Amino acid sequence: MRERLVAASPEERARLRALCDAPMDAAEFARRAAAPLTPEEIAETRELVAWFTRRYPTGAERLAYARRAWERWSR
């Protein structure tokens, strides 16, 4: 089971926002994208895919979820 996450403080959120919004050149992006996933990241991804495909077993259900999510994110 995953451990419960603690909400970030306003200062931490501001720092993370600045990191996310900072420009990144193509070489840095390529370096980061080329880094292999850790075994933990692979396991977590597999768990998430397994959950998602159980929760939304058909293509139509997955597409409906994506449409609802897009509506939420684009507001």
C-alpha positions in Angstrom: 0.0 0.0 0.0 1.2 3.5 -0.7 1.9 5.9 2.1 -0.3 8.9 2.6 1.0 12.1 1.0 1.2 15.3 2.9 0.1 18.5 1.2 2.9 20.8 0.2 3.2 24.2 1.9 2.6 27.4 -0.1 6.4 27.9 -0.2 7.0 24.4 -1.5 4.2 24.8 -4.1 5.8 28.1 -5.3 9.2 26.5 -5.6 7.8 23.5 -7.5 5.8 25.9 -9.8 9.0 27.8 -10.5 10.9 24.6 -11.3 8.0 23.4 -13.6 7.8 26.8 -15.4 11.5 27.2 -15.9 12.7 26.9 -19.5 14.6 23.8 -20.5 16.8 23.5 -23.6 16.6 20.6 -25.9 19.8 19.0 -24.6 18.6 19.0 -21.0 15.2 17.5 -22.1 17.0 14.8 -24.0 19.2 14.0 -21.1 16.3 13.7 -18.7 14.1 11.7 -21.2 17.0 9.3 -21.7 17.3 8.4 -18.0 16.0 4.9 -17.4 13.0 4.3 -15.1 13.8 2.9 -11.7 12.4 -0.5 -10.7 10.0 1.4 -8.3 8.8 3.6 -11.1 8.2 0.6 -13.4 6.2 -1.2 -10.6 4.1 1.9 -9.9 3.3 2.4 -13.5 2.3 -1.3 -13.9 0.1 -0.9 -10.8 -1.6 2.2 -12.2 -2.2 0.7 -15.6 -3.7 -2.4 -13.9 -6.0 -0.3 -11.8 -7.0 1.9 -14.7 -7.8 -1.0 -16.9 -9.9 -2.6 -14.2 -11.7 0.6 -13.5 -12.3 1.4 -17.2 -12.3 -2.1 -18.9 -13.4 -1.0 -22.4 -12.0 1.5 -24.8 -15.3 3.4 -24.7 -15.1 3.8 -20.9 -11.5 4.9 -21.2 -12.3 7.5 -23.8 -15.3 8.7 -21.8 -12.9 9.2 -18.8 -10.4 11.0 -20.9 -13.1 13.4 -22.2 -14.4 14.1 -18.7 -10.8 14.7 -17.5 -10.0 17.0 -20.4 -13.1 19.0 -19.5 -11.9 19.3 -15.9 -8.4 20.2 -16.9 -9.3 22.8 -19.5 -11.5 24.9 -17.3 
